[in-house]
């Protein structure tokens, strides 16, 4: 996820120096080649970056923050205002301040993988000391990532369960649709193309018109036709309930991560 966000920022500001740090040297080498990023260690990054994006799994976050805490403290003492940008599921902004024992600006985001192609959904929330200028600069730098939407922090975990985990859920649906097409005789490549383009087109209609999906479903479901037969089969299989439970299970897991 960190790499996807980095790629969007580099496309927006190709002339600026972007520092990257990762345990996987192959990843940093790839970004250096593609975008001209500079590979550094975590303490160097913390000492130089204006916006410090932390694309780290929650279980490793404490170790990383402990490693860079004194660097951040020194910058704050010198009158600098680096901004922490976290994309870790379950970890609140106050959690970062508590672990760091520093009162510093924090922006919490939850992007999804489509940011890598500029079609992401990015929820964000800020601590009270993130200024309007900080926020404007952050939003500008993220402009090519996709749609950014301010959301109260108490709803971030729920939003994550929909848009953060959603690409995996939708890929299961896409794969199943394509498998159905193959079972009916379509070549695999065509079945996948038809399913993916149909999902993209349907989402575009709903976003552009604001139409409720149930209304749109009714409009393409004629009496006694093939579509209603398929809808009935999906209801019999519990697809709707299964998707709802997937989102709720992801939400519960997000809450668990925040307690560790």
N, C-alpha and C positions, 0 to 999 in steps of 0.2 A: 504494500500500500504506500509506503514511503517513497518507493521508486516511482510509482504512478503519479504521485503529487509532485515529485521533483521534476518529472518530465514535462508536466503542465507549466510549472514555473519557468523552466528553461526555455520553453517555446515562447513565453510571454516576454522574457528578458534575456535573450541570447547573449547580449553584450556584457552582462554582469557576471561577476564571479560567484558561483554557487559552490559551497563547500559540502562534501559528502563524507560520511563515515559509516562503514559497515564492516562486520567481521569477515564477510565474504569478499575477498579481494577481486574476484571475477566481476562482481556487481559494480564495484567502484571503477574498475577498468572500463567496463561497458559504458558507464555514464561519462567518464572522462573522454572516451572516444566519440560518443554521440553528441554530447552537449558542451564539452570543454570544462566539465566540473573539476574542481581540485580535490583530490583525496587527502584527508587529514585524519588525525586521531580525535577522539571525543573532546579532550580538553582544549585543543586548538580550535575546534569548531565552536565550543562554548565561549571561548575568549574573543572570537572575531565576528560571529554571525549576529545580525540584527534580529532575525527571527530564527529561533532554534526549533526546528520541526523534529519531534520525537516519534518516529514510526517503530516503536519497540513493543514487544509483547508485554502485557501487564506484569507477568511473573518476573521479568528481568528489569523492570523500571527502577526499582529501589537501588539496585547496584549501580546503574548508570547515573542516577541523580547523585548518589553518594560520591561518585568519581569526579563529577564536575561542580559540586556545590561550592567549593572554595573559589573556583574561578568565577562563578556567577556572583558570589558575595563581593569579590574584589571589584568587579565591574560596577555593581550597585554603589559601593562605597566611593567609587570614582565619579559618580554622577551619571553613569550610562544607564540606558533603559532597554536591555535586551528583552525580547518577548518570547516566552515559552509557548510553543504550539504543539499540543498533544493530540494524538489520534488513538489513544489507548482505550479500549472498551472497559467500562466499569469504573474507571479512576476519575474522581471528581477534581475540579480545579483546586479545591481546598486541600485535597490529599497531596497534591504537588507542593503546595506551600508548607504543609506540615512536615513532609519528608525533607524538603530543602531547608526548612526553618528560615525562610526568606519571604518577605512581602514583595513579590515581583509580579508583573503582568503576565497573565496566562490566558491563552485562547484555546478552548477545547473544540476540536472538530471531529466529525465522523464522515469521512469521504467513502466512496465505494470505487471499485475497480474501474468502472467506465470513465473516471477522470483521466485515465491514460489516453483516451481518444477524445477528450473534451466534452464528454456527455455525462459527467458525474453528477451525483446529488450529494452536496456537502452541507451538513448541518453544522452550525457553529454557535458558540456562546462565549462570553468574555467576562473576566473579573472586572470589578468596578474601576480599577486603575488603568485599564486599557483605554487610551484616549480616542477621541473621534479620529484624530490624525493617524494613530496606530491602526485603527480598524479600517480606515479608508485605504491605507497602504496595503494592508493584508488582503483586502478584497480585490484590489487592483492586481496584486501579484498572483492571485488565484483565479483571475478572470477567465483564463483559457481552460480551467479544469472542468467547468460545467456550471450548474445552478447552485448558488450559495444561499442558504436560508437560515436566518437567526431563529434559534429555538431555546426556550428556557432549559436550564441544565437538568431539571428533574424529568424532562421528556427525552433527553438525548438517548438514553438506553432503549427506550421504546422506538425511537426513530431509527436507531442502529439495527434493531431487529427487522425493520422493514427494508430500508435502503442499503444498509451495510451488508446484511446477510442475503438480501433479496436476489442478487445476481446468481447465487448458487441455487436458490429455490427455482428461479426461472429457467436456469439451465436444465434442471431435471425435467421441467415441463416441455422445454424445447426438444430435448433428446427423446422424450416419450412421444411427442408429436411426430418427430422425424421417424422414429421406429415404427409408428403406426402407418406412416406413409410407405415405408419400405415393405411392411407386411402386406400392403395393398398393391405392391408392384413397382413403386417409384424407385429410381436409382437413389442411393444414399445421399449423394451430393445435392441432388435436386430437392429431395425431401427436407434436408437441413436448411437449404436456402429458402424454401417456401415457408418453413416454420419460423425462421428468424426474421424474415422480412415482414411476415404477417404480424409478429409481435411488435416490431418496430413501428409499423404503420398504424396498428391499433392504438398503441401508446401515444403516437403523435396526434391522432384524431381526438383522443380524450383530453390531452393537454391543451390542444388548440381550441377546442370547443367548450371545455368544462363540462362535458356531458357525463352523466353518471354511467358507470360501466353496465349496470343492470338495464338501463334504457337502451344503450347501444346494443347490448346482447339481444334485447327484444326486437330491435329493428332488423337484425340479420337472421332472426329465427322465425321462419314462416310456418304456418299451421301444417302439421303432418309431414314436414320436410326432413331432410337429412340432418340439418343442424340441430333441431330439437331432439332428434334421436341420439345424436352425440352428446348433447347436454344431459339428457336423461341417463346415459351410460356414465357420465362423469359424476353425477349426483349419486348414482347407485354405488360407485366406487369410493365415495367419500372424498373426492378431490378438494372440494371447498373446505370441509372440516379439517382435512389434512394440512392444507396451506395455513389455515388459521392457527392450528396447533404448532406448526413449524415456527411461525413468528413468535408465538407466546413462549415456546421452548427456548428460542434464541434470547428473548427478553429475560427470562429467568436466569439463563447462563450469564448474561451481562451483569445482572445483580450479584450473582455469586462471585464473579471476577472482582467486583468492587469491594468485596469483603475480605479479600486475601491480602 
